[in-house]
């Protein structure tokens, strides 16, 4: 299996739960914020009936870019696993097997290579509670995105309470 096919399978596995979305593409340089923007819009369209009436969120690539901050690769891997396996809305509620999600996240990061750049809208370690800059109009959202090895990847969880 080539890296693109493996990456597609890994991200599909990470997003295998309701309200978790993933995407990948070939990298074209500084297209990470555009990639996250497209994924956020797809999630919003898919869950439009769940969003609180009148809720607003970022609408431009520039607003998405402003919400993202650089994170180290080990933090990005942990965030990917947690966005896949745990609920942003109901802390402590497992959505899937964390060990599986961690293996998929580690392998995803290895495909992007050690020099990859990673970004998230989530501040701080998962277990310490979370604050974030929104990337959607959902009450809760969390994204981690990376660029490296010729690829751009993103994993997004959205939710409402």
Beta strands, then each sheet from edge to edge (+ up, - down):
strand 1: 20-26
strand 2: 69-71
strand 3: 117-120
strand 4: 122-123
strand 5: 131-132
strand 6: 140-148
strand 7: 151-159
sheet 1: 1+ 7- 6+ 3- 2+
sheet 2: 4+ 5-
end
